[in-house]
Amino acid sequence: MGDWQNFDNRETIGKALRLRREIDDFETRWPAQSVRGETIPTFSWEQLERQLVDLAATETQAAMARHLVSATRKLAPFKPSEMVLREILCMTWVLLDENFRPDAREASGEMT
């Protein structure tokens, strides 16, 4: 196996371990309730994205919504439902914040 493959494996394992720590920290702070309360209506990721795009304060934030929903959707199966809810609420706050101004490189999707 080449050095780049070892690096990719270490990087992937590191990301998985960080995600596991985030989940453990979340579950420590907010343990799952043994009694299930009333649930909220279900909706699709596409519906969530459509509503966030519509609610976004600026065109830049509307474009960000697609990427944020995609990233949240990809990791959602590995996280507790309440943790995903929290991420959706945080994402909504950022998209509705009229004072949030990402710099031009971030808005264009360029990663640093």
N, C-alpha and C positions, 0 to 999 in steps of 0.2 A: 504494500500500500504506500502511495506517495505521501510526501509531507503535506501537500494540500488536502489530501483526503483525511489525514490525521487531524489537521486544523479544522476542517469542516465537521468532523465527528465531535471534537472537543467543543466547538462553537454550538452545535446542536444540543449536546448534553448540557452545556452551560445554560442555554436558553430554557431547556426543560426544567433544570434545577431551580432557576429563578422563578419560573412560573409556579412550580410546586411550593416554593417559599411564600410567594404572594398568596396562594390559595390557603396555605396553612395559617399565615398571619390573619387573613380575612376570617377564616373559620374560628380562630382563637378569639378574635374580637367579637364576632357575631355567630355564635354556635347555632347550628340548625335547630329549629324548634321541633319538638316531638309531635306536637299537635298542629296539624295543618289548618291554617285559617282560610278564610274565603279567598279565592284566587281572582286575579284580574283576567279580563278577556284576552284571548290569544290574538296575535297578529303576526304577520310575516315580516321577514327582514326587509323585503321590498317595500312593504307599507311603512315600516319605520324609516327607511331611507327617504321615501317620497315625502313624508311629513317633515323630517328634519331639513330636507332641501327647501321645502316651502317656508319653513319657519326661520331659516338662517337669516342673520342680520345683513349679510353682504353676499355678493356673488362668489367671492373667494371662500367664504365660510360654507356656502352651498356646495361648492366643489369639494371642499374638505369633508363634507358629510358622507359622500360616497366612500371615501377611503377609510374614514373612521368606522362606519358601519361594517365595511368589509373586514377590517382588522378585528373588530369585536366579534363578528359572526364566526370567523375562523377559529377563535380560541374559546368560544362559548361552550362547546360540548365538554370541555375539560374543567369548567369552573362551576361553582355552585350558582344556582339561579339568582340568588340575591346579589352575588358579586357582579353578574352580568347586568342586573338592574341598576346597580350603582354606577357601572361604567356608562350605561345609556344615559343616566341622569347627568353625569359629569360631561358627557359629550354634548348633551342638549344645552347645558349651561354655557359651554364654550361657543356653540353655534349661535346662541341668542345674544351673546355679549357684543353689543355694538362697539365697545371700546377695544375689543381684541383685534389686534393688527399683526398677523404673522409677517415676517419680513419676506421680501420678494422671492428669495431662494426657496423658502418653505412653501410658499403659495404655489410655486411652479412644480412642486413635487420633488425637487432636488434634495437629496439626503446628504448630510454632512457628517 
